[in-house]
Amino acid sequence: MLPLGLLNAAQGHPMLVELKNGETLNGHLVLCDTWMNLTLREVVQTSPVFFFLVFYNNNREWGMLMEGDKFVRLPEVYVKGNNIKYLRVPDEIIDIVKEQQQSGGGGYRGGRGGHQRGDYGGRGGGDRGRGGRGGRGRGGRGGNRGA
């Protein structure tokens, strides 16, 4: 089960996204692209807030670091994939993806290269690079045509 397949199946469902800066986003996934950039709708953004309280008692000063959360409701949020630390999707999405894979719907094998009929693999054509038919030089048959 690949992460992008899981995210594509989660479109329209609620999810939690934790960012590297500590913020969390709760919303419904609208879109996900190949770089894992996300668009969420009906989002509640939770930002950690740290503040330092200073107290004075008997001419002595002392402080305390406090932690809280700030909540903001947003209609739509775009999240760049490289800022994502953690994603939580509902368990039912995992079950849906497993069913799709078992029924044969998960046969896409993208990426570069790969073997095709009559091909010698790798990137580019069968007559290029190392290991295929043909040499590594330029040109085909013939003598010195470069003058």
JOJORA-V919555 format. One record per backbone hydrogen bond with DSSP energy under -1.0 kcal/mol. NH is the residue of the N-H (numbers start at 0). CO is the residue of the C=O. E is the energy in kcal/mol with one decimal. If there is no record, write none. Layout:
# JOJORA-V919555
NH | CO | E
NH | CO | E
This chain:
# JOJORA-V919555
5 | 1 | -1.9
6 | 2 | -2.4
7 | 3 | -2.6
8 | 4 | -1.7
9 | 5 | -1.0
11 | 28 | -3.9
12 | 9 | -2.3
14 | 26 | -2.7
15 | 87 | -2.2
16 | 24 | -2.8
17 | 85 | -2.9
18 | 22 | -3.0
19 | 82 | -2.4
21 | 18 | -1.8
23 | 45 | -2.3
24 | 16 | -2.8
25 | 43 | -1.9
26 | 14 | -2.1
27 | 40 | -2.5
28 | 12 | -2.4
29 | 38 | -3.4
30 | 38 | -1.2
32 | 36 | -1.6
35 | 32 | -1.8
37 | 78 | -2.5
38 | 30 | -2.0
39 | 76 | -3.0
40 | 27 | -2.4
41 | 74 | -2.1
42 | 73 | -2.3
43 | 25 | -2.3
44 | 71 | -3.3
45 | 23 | -2.9
46 | 69 | -2.6
48 | 67 | -2.7
50 | 65 | -2.1
52 | 63 | -3.0
54 | 61 | -3.9
56 | 59 | -2.7
59 | 56 | -1.2
61 | 54 | -2.6
63 | 52 | -2.3
65 | 50 | -3.6
67 | 48 | -2.7
69 | 46 | -2.5
71 | 44 | -2.3
73 | 42 | -3.2
76 | 39 | -2.5
78 | 37 | -3.1
82 | 79 | -1.8
83 | 80 | -1.4
84 | 17 | -2.9
85 | 17 | -2.0
87 | 15 | -2.7
92 | 89 | -1.2
94 | 90 | -1.7
95 | 91 | -2.0
96 | 92 | -2.4
97 | 93 | -2.2
98 | 94 | -2.1
99 | 95 | -2.1
100 | 96 | -2.3
101 | 97 | -2.2
102 | 98 | -1.9
104 | 99 | -2.6
118 | 115 | -2.4
127 | 124 | -1.1
132 | 125 | -1.0
